[in-house]
Amino acid sequence: MKKYRILLALFVFVGIISCKEDLKSLPVQPKALTVSDPLPSWNDGKTKNDIIAFVKKVTTEGTEDFVPVEDRIATFDNDGTLWAEQPLYFQLFYALDQIKVMAPEHPEWKTTEPFKSVLENDMEGVLKSGKEGLVKIGIVSSTNVDVETFKESVKQWMATAKHPRFDQPYSKVVYQPMLELLDYLKANGFTNFIVSGGDIDFMRAWATETYGIPSYQIVGSSLKSAFDNTDAKASIIRLPAEEFADRGDGKPIAISKHIGKKPILAAGNSDGDLQMLQYTDSNKYPSIKMFVHHTDEVREWAYDRNSPIGGLNEGLDEAIAKNWTIADMKNDWNTIFPFEN
Amino acid sequence: MKKYRILLALFVFVGIISCKEDLKSLPVQPKALTVSDPLPSWNDGKTKNDIIAFVKKVTTEGTEDFVPVEDRIATFDNDGTLWAEQPLYFQLFYALDQIKVMAPEHPEWKTTEPFKSVLENDMEGVLKSGKEGLVKIGIVSSTNVDVETFKESVKQWMATAKHPRFDQPYSKVVYQPMLELLDYLKANGFTNFIVSGGDIDFMRAWATETYGIPSYQIVGSSLKSAFDNTDAKASIIRLPAEEFADRGDGKPIAISKHIGKKPILAAGNSDGDLQMLQYTDSNKYPSIKMFVHHTDEVREWAYDRNSPIGGLNEGLDEAIAKNWTIADMKNDWNTIFPFEN
């Protein structure tokens, strides 16, 4: 447990969900034949009905619940909400792999910790190097580099690295029902944003292609940076110091700063997303606050309270108390990953 | 001169252009009859030709200069580039007027500086209160308030306040040729952003309506902020401390943070915009770097080198040396403000 917390200290990330109290879905409603189901990976039931009813409500002109297109803002956490985050936040795998990529130019790493352990795939050894070692891995792998070069490196990694459990590229370890939700919202005039605890540049390297969301609709944690115009090759350098942590209170602050409007739909999966949902709940328009609940230990993972990654405690209490929307992975999703099909 | 510099210290703003060396426009080209001129307020000549040739070039598929829609990013400074900035940055007028709006609840201001002078329209007196007095005006008028309330206040001001010289609402003291350029770019698949030294919340209160640019495409300077969920009325509070100054090096840093791509077109008018233009110049795609040059002392103002507001020194040197685009207000624009028509 503790070792994961140490890993967390390294990067600026967020969390998850999954709880003991199973939220019973309502009896399946007889579904009218429709030309196309916008959310085919969602089982019929309360959650799916609530989403579709909400979208219909806010897009029907002439009613008091109508929301103009420019105010149809939707914000999504990433880790644990749009893609998986077990057994570790995927960005951590990038950092470890990047050390291996850089190793040929650093022969001394063969005998220097924490690099030696990384190169020998010895996770025990890596963690034994403590916070200091992990910070070294983070700095060496992801900072003191210009943004474009960093993003290019992440892109190359995404094109080749595979998730340890599913043996699939990380860009495929995303939730098919959430991809459908993004598409459905977009088709209904929503503007989708990612508001993630993950590094903003890390995400922009792949998230546009994966989710169909432009770089300027991707918000995340960030490092301090500097403008460098040496030899008139202007670039932005990622400095080895955190500037902004996009989690907890940081999420509504980031939404205010980057978007300038309150969302009418927000989805998260951990206590780090709670404030974003509270902010959304204060919208003058009708709104949906959704937690993705990790309840499927067979197809994905089951975790929530006191989970070292993606813990969901007060968030779950508040969601239940306020009757927010819970996407129960086991019961609400007939497909979890696109590669299942 | 000095008094303006003090005023500048109060807010987080930017600058301008205008220089002695008149840049001769090329002889007017015979213009082919076209169904519609996308830039009717621009005189025929090199500047207009360059802009139109650039847009045609980057939007023509199958050529090596073609730029995909998602990379057609254009960034615009605001003060002095999209709207005027004389005799003072307009946001300063808001702060002074706001003191008057708040005065009925502060009877003590009638006898307390700097408020006494503000209420008596005594600019000499206001400036005599020095930086300390001006900081007080800034804090009282624009901080310790939630973002939504602040924006509402700015909206009300924009609906009623008039520019001292033109007796027009500030939202009309914008450059007609630049409005046309924004529309022309948008019609050609560009995504327009404002990247201003002005306060991000101040601008979002009116710039969407004025320029047709959504709030999340408006970037600016910002204050520190806090999330407040008292009584479950979640809001973001503007704290009395600067967080980010969006000028100079700050502009490319803000572009990297908010947009995540280098622009292919950037327009500014002061040395505070130079780094944004340098950043744009380093794009792998063809790009336009434009300075709006304030050369018309009759219809607008003429100023550039050593101007207390909107000074343009190194920027103008670099623009001339590198053959960047200069929009000479006197020669290139047949109309400056929409209310002229």
Interface residues (C-beta under 8 A of the other chain):
Chain A: E70 V147 T191 F193 I200 D201 R204 T208 P214 S215 Y216 Q217 I218 S222 S225 A226 F227 N229 A232 K233 A234 S235 I236 D249 P252 I253 S256 K257 H258 I259 G260 K261 Q275 Q278 Y279 D281 S282
Chain B: E70 V147 T191 F193 I200 D201 R204 T208 P214 S215 Y216 Q217 I218 S222 S225 A226 F227 N229 A232 K233 A234 S235 I236 D249 P252 I253 S256 K257 H258 I259 G260 K261 Q275 Q278 Y279 D281 S282
